[in-house]
Amino acid sequence: MMKKKKFQYQPFILLAPAILIVILIIGYPVVRAVVLSLYKYDLTNLQGVKFVGLQNYIDIFTKDPAFWPAFKNTVIWVSVTVISQLLLSLLLANILNKFFIGRGIVRSVVLIPWVTPCVLISLMWAWIFNGNYGVMNEILQKLHLINENVAWIAQPNTALWIQILAMIWQGIPFFTIMILAAMQSVPRELYESASVDGASRIKQYFYITIPGIASTIVSTVMIRLIWVFNNVDIIYTMTGGGPGYSSLTLSVYTYLQAQKSMKFGYGSAVAIIGAVFMSIVIFIYLRITREQGGMIDK
């Protein structure tokens, strides 16, 4: 007769400090935000805190003129930025994976945008596209592409796209380094065997390189989705979400409501909606990548 296995307490005891830290750092703020979203918590109103249930959410979806523009801008902001970073980084990583003179220096220089603070990046791009003395207007006028200065970040139809360019430039190094490291981990024997079999470089790239770095791409894209969605620095520094609502995103709107307008309850409700939206996006993304390539273990 087999002896009944004793329950092992040691793993749980060892993990307890880490679990406690996660609960304190992540769990408590999330619960606190959910609770705050059910209250009218406005520090500019001396009447104090008032429980309103789901009224904040109802007001956001039905009465708030800024929410839906912010939601649309968020979709554009996240999707265009992450897709562009991925495609450009694949190209750059492929170049840096080849041997050429000065490759080590170039690899170091590529990291500059990533280590530069977002506030400095915002100021730099705001200067480049300044409507009065920006260098971009100077270049385009010398190329005879425009006849007069364009207020790039002061126009509703261009403000968000300029900030997307800044965010793409800032995030390319992270994507590139991750993809480059994954490329270098692909066994060289696979390429040698493919060459012997007559496979072209294009076929080797799509049938060996891409499958070999697929798991890295999946995890990196997921990280960037979250980071880009949560980024406030670039938009807030360059335009503050303006002009009007043309470059306002959910993260910036949350900050403006909670920190600027001191409406903690309303700002928490916007934050919860944004978190739910991103959770759905990540869930769908992981399901698609799992079904198509089996990249993530079930």
C-alpha positions as CSV (number, residue, x, y, z in Angstrom):
1,M,0.0,0.0,0.0
2,M,1.4,3.3,-1.1
3,K,2.0,5.9,1.6
4,K,0.0,9.1,1.3
5,K,2.1,11.9,0.2
6,K,2.6,14.7,2.8
7,F,1.6,18.2,1.8
8,Q,4.7,20.3,1.3
9,Y,4.5,23.6,3.1
10,Q,8.1,24.7,2.4
11,P,7.5,26.1,-1.1
12,F,4.6,28.3,0.1
13,I,6.7,29.5,3.1
14,L,9.5,30.4,0.7
15,L,7.2,32.2,-1.7
16,A,5.2,34.0,1.0
17,P,7.5,37.2,1.1
18,A,7.2,37.6,-2.7
19,I,3.5,37.0,-2.7
20,L,3.1,39.5,0.1
21,I,5.1,42.1,-1.8
22,V,3.0,41.6,-4.9
23,I,-0.2,41.9,-2.9
24,L,1.0,45.2,-1.3
25,I,2.5,46.7,-4.5
26,I,0.0,45.6,-7.1
27,G,-3.1,44.1,-5.4
28,Y,-3.8,46.9,-2.9
29,P,-3.6,49.8,-5.5
30,V,-5.9,47.9,-7.9
31,V,-8.5,47.3,-5.2
32,R,-8.1,50.9,-4.0
33,A,-8.7,52.2,-7.5
34,V,-11.8,50.0,-8.0
35,V,-13.2,51.3,-4.7
36,L,-12.4,54.9,-5.5
37,S,-14.1,54.6,-8.9
38,L,-17.4,54.0,-7.0
39,Y,-17.2,57.3,-5.2
40,K,-17.4,61.0,-6.0
41,Y,-14.0,61.8,-4.6
42,D,-13.4,65.4,-5.6
43,L,-10.9,67.4,-3.6
44,T,-12.1,70.6,-5.2
45,N,-15.6,70.0,-3.7
46,L,-15.8,70.7,0.1
47,Q,-18.8,68.5,0.5
48,G,-16.5,65.5,0.9
49,V,-16.6,62.0,-0.4
50,K,-19.9,60.5,-1.6
51,F,-20.7,57.0,-2.7
52,V,-22.2,57.1,-6.3
53,G,-21.9,53.4,-7.3
54,L,-21.5,53.1,-11.1
55,Q,-22.5,56.7,-11.8
56,N,-18.9,57.6,-12.7
57,Y,-18.8,54.9,-15.4
58,I,-22.3,56.0,-16.7
59,D,-21.1,59.6,-17.0
60,I,-17.9,58.5,-18.7
61,F,-19.8,56.5,-21.4
62,T,-22.7,58.9,-21.9
63,K,-21.8,62.4,-20.9
64,D,-18.1,62.9,-21.1
65,P,-17.2,64.6,-24.4
66,A,-13.5,63.7,-24.0
67,F,-13.7,60.0,-23.4
68,W,-14.5,58.6,-26.8
69,P,-11.9,60.8,-28.6
70,A,-9.4,59.7,-26.0
71,F,-10.4,56.0,-26.6
72,K,-10.0,56.4,-30.4
73,N,-6.6,58.1,-30.0
74,T,-5.5,55.4,-27.6
75,V,-6.2,52.7,-30.2
76,I,-4.3,54.6,-32.9
77,W,-1.5,55.5,-30.4
78,V,-0.9,52.0,-29.3
79,S,-1.5,50.1,-32.5
80,V,0.5,52.3,-34.9
81,T,3.4,52.8,-32.4
82,V,3.9,49.1,-31.6
83,I,3.4,47.8,-35.2
84,S,5.9,50.4,-36.5
85,Q,8.4,49.7,-33.8
86,L,8.2,45.9,-34.5
87,L,8.6,46.3,-38.3
88,L,11.5,48.8,-38.1
89,S,13.2,46.8,-35.4
90,L,13.1,43.6,-37.4
91,L,14.8,45.5,-40.2
92,L,17.4,47.1,-37.9
93,A,18.1,43.9,-36.0
94,N,18.7,42.0,-39.3
95,I,21.2,44.7,-40.3
96,L,23.0,44.6,-36.9
97,N,23.1,40.8,-37.0
98,K,25.5,41.0,-40.0
99,F,29.2,41.7,-39.7
100,F,30.4,45.1,-40.8
101,I,33.1,47.5,-39.6
102,G,32.0,49.5,-36.6
103,R,29.2,47.2,-35.7
104,G,29.9,47.4,-32.0
105,I,29.7,51.2,-32.1
106,V,26.5,51.2,-34.1
107,R,24.9,48.8,-31.6
108,S,25.8,51.2,-28.8
109,V,24.5,54.2,-30.6
110,V,21.2,52.5,-31.2
111,L,20.6,52.4,-27.5
112,I,20.6,56.2,-27.1
113,P,16.9,56.8,-27.6
114,W,16.1,54.1,-25.1
115,V,18.3,55.6,-22.3
116,T,17.2,59.2,-23.0
117,P,14.5,60.4,-20.5
118,C,11.0,60.7,-22.1
119,V,10.8,64.3,-21.1
120,L,14.0,65.2,-23.0
121,I,12.7,63.2,-26.0
122,S,9.4,65.2,-25.9
123,L,11.2,68.5,-25.8
124,M,13.6,67.5,-28.6
125,W,10.8,66.4,-30.9
126,A,8.7,69.5,-30.0
127,W,11.7,71.6,-31.0
128,I,12.1,69.7,-34.3
129,F,8.5,70.3,-35.2
130,N,8.0,73.7,-33.7
131,G,5.9,75.9,-35.9
132,N,8.1,79.0,-35.6
133,Y,11.7,77.8,-35.5
134,G,11.5,74.0,-35.9
135,V,14.2,72.4,-38.0
136,M,11.7,70.3,-39.9
137,N,10.0,73.3,-41.4
138,E,13.5,74.6,-42.5
139,I,14.3,71.3,-44.2
140,L,11.0,70.9,-45.9
141,Q,11.1,74.5,-47.2
142,K,14.6,74.0,-48.6
143,L,13.4,70.9,-50.4
144,H,10.4,73.0,-51.7
145,L,7.9,70.6,-50.2
146,I,6.2,73.4,-48.2
147,N,6.0,77.2,-48.8
148,E,5.5,78.4,-45.2
149,N,5.9,77.2,-41.7
150,V,3.5,74.5,-40.5
151,A,2.4,74.3,-36.8
152,W,2.8,70.6,-36.6
153,I,2.0,70.0,-32.9
154,A,-0.6,72.8,-32.8
155,Q,-2.8,71.3,-35.5
156,P,-5.4,68.7,-34.6
157,N,-4.7,66.6,-37.7
158,T,-0.9,66.3,-37.1
159,A,-0.3,66.6,-33.3
160,L,-0.9,62.9,-32.4
161,W,1.1,61.7,-35.4
162,I,4.2,63.7,-34.4
163,Q,4.0,62.3,-30.9
164,I,3.7,58.8,-32.4
165,L,6.9,59.4,-34.3
166,A,8.6,60.4,-31.0
167,M,7.3,57.3,-29.3
168,I,8.4,55.0,-32.2
169,W,11.9,56.5,-32.1
170,Q,12.1,56.1,-28.3
171,G,11.0,52.4,-28.3
172,I,12.9,51.0,-31.3
173,P,16.1,50.2,-29.3
174,F,14.2,47.9,-26.9
175,F,12.6,46.0,-29.7
176,T,15.9,45.8,-31.7
177,I,18.0,44.5,-28.8
178,M,15.5,41.9,-27.9
179,I,15.1,40.7,-31.5
180,L,18.8,40.8,-32.1
181,A,19.5,38.7,-29.0
182,A,16.9,36.1,-30.2
183,M,18.4,36.1,-33.7
184,Q,21.9,35.3,-32.4
185,S,20.4,32.3,-30.4
186,V,19.1,30.6,-33.5
187,P,21.5,27.7,-34.3
188,R,23.8,28.4,-37.3
189,E,23.5,24.8,-38.3
190,L,19.9,25.4,-39.5
191,Y,21.1,28.0,-41.9
192,E,23.9,25.8,-43.2
193,S,21.6,22.9,-43.8
194,A,19.1,25.2,-45.5
195,S,21.8,26.6,-47.8
196,V,22.9,23.1,-48.7
197,D,19.3,22.3,-49.6
198,G,19.2,25.3,-51.9
199,A,16.9,27.6,-49.7
200,S,17.3,31.3,-50.6
201,R,18.0,33.9,-47.9
202,I,14.4,35.0,-48.0
203,K,13.1,31.5,-47.3
204,Q,15.7,31.1,-44.6
205,Y,14.5,34.3,-43.0
206,F,10.8,33.3,-43.0
207,Y,11.2,29.6,-42.3
208,I,14.1,29.7,-39.8
209,T,14.7,33.2,-38.4
210,I,11.1,34.2,-37.8
211,P,10.0,30.9,-36.1
212,G,13.2,31.0,-34.1
213,I,12.5,34.4,-32.7
214,A,8.7,34.1,-32.6
215,S,8.5,33.7,-28.8
216,T,10.6,36.7,-28.2
217,I,8.5,38.8,-30.6
218,V,5.3,37.7,-28.8
219,S,6.6,38.6,-25.3
220,T,8.2,41.9,-26.5
221,V,5.1,43.0,-28.3
222,M,3.1,42.3,-25.2
223,I,5.4,44.4,-23.0
224,R,5.4,47.2,-25.5
225,L,1.6,47.2,-25.7
226,I,1.5,47.8,-22.0
227,W,4.3,50.4,-21.9
228,V,3.0,52.4,-24.8
229,F,-0.6,52.4,-23.4
230,N,0.7,53.6,-20.0
231,N,3.0,56.3,-21.4
232,V,2.0,59.8,-20.2
233,D,5.3,61.7,-20.5
234,I,5.5,62.3,-24.2
235,I,2.0,63.4,-24.9
236,Y,1.6,65.4,-21.7
237,T,5.0,67.2,-22.2
238,M,4.4,68.0,-25.9
239,T,0.7,68.9,-26.1
240,G,-1.0,68.0,-22.8
241,G,-3.5,66.0,-24.9
242,G,-4.4,69.0,-27.2
243,P,-5.2,70.8,-29.2
244,G,-8.7,70.1,-28.1
245,Y,-8.9,66.3,-27.6
246,S,-6.9,65.5,-30.8
247,S,-3.9,63.8,-28.9
248,L,-5.6,62.9,-25.7
249,T,-5.2,59.2,-24.6
250,L,-6.8,57.3,-21.8
251,S,-3.6,57.3,-19.7
252,V,-3.2,61.1,-20.1
253,Y,-6.9,61.7,-19.4
254,T,-6.6,59.6,-16.2
255,Y,-3.7,61.8,-15.1
256,L,-5.5,65.0,-15.9
257,Q,-8.6,64.0,-14.1
258,A,-6.9,62.6,-11.0
259,Q,-3.9,64.8,-10.6
260,K,-4.8,68.1,-12.3
261,S,-8.6,68.3,-11.6
262,M,-8.3,66.4,-8.3
263,K,-11.2,64.1,-9.2
264,F,-9.8,60.9,-7.9
265,G,-13.0,58.9,-8.2
266,Y,-13.6,59.9,-11.8
267,G,-10.0,59.5,-12.7
268,S,-10.0,56.0,-11.1
269,A,-13.0,55.0,-13.2
270,V,-11.2,56.1,-16.4
271,A,-8.1,54.1,-15.3
272,I,-10.2,51.0,-14.6
273,I,-11.8,51.2,-18.0
274,G,-8.4,51.6,-19.6
275,A,-7.1,48.6,-17.6
276,V,-10.0,46.4,-18.7
277,F,-9.6,47.5,-22.3
278,M,-5.9,46.6,-22.3
279,S,-6.6,43.3,-20.5
280,I,-9.0,42.3,-23.3
281,V,-6.5,43.4,-26.0
282,I,-3.7,41.3,-24.3
283,F,-6.0,38.3,-24.0
284,I,-7.1,38.4,-27.6
285,Y,-3.5,38.9,-28.7
286,L,-2.2,35.9,-26.7
287,R,-5.1,33.7,-28.0
288,I,-4.3,34.6,-31.6
289,T,-0.6,34.0,-31.3
290,R,-1.2,30.7,-29.5
291,E,-3.6,29.5,-32.1
292,Q,-1.5,30.5,-35.1
293,G,1.9,29.5,-34.0
294,G,1.7,27.7,-30.8
295,M,4.2,30.2,-29.4
296,I,3.0,30.2,-25.9
297,D,2.6,27.2,-23.8
298,K,-1.0,26.5,-22.6
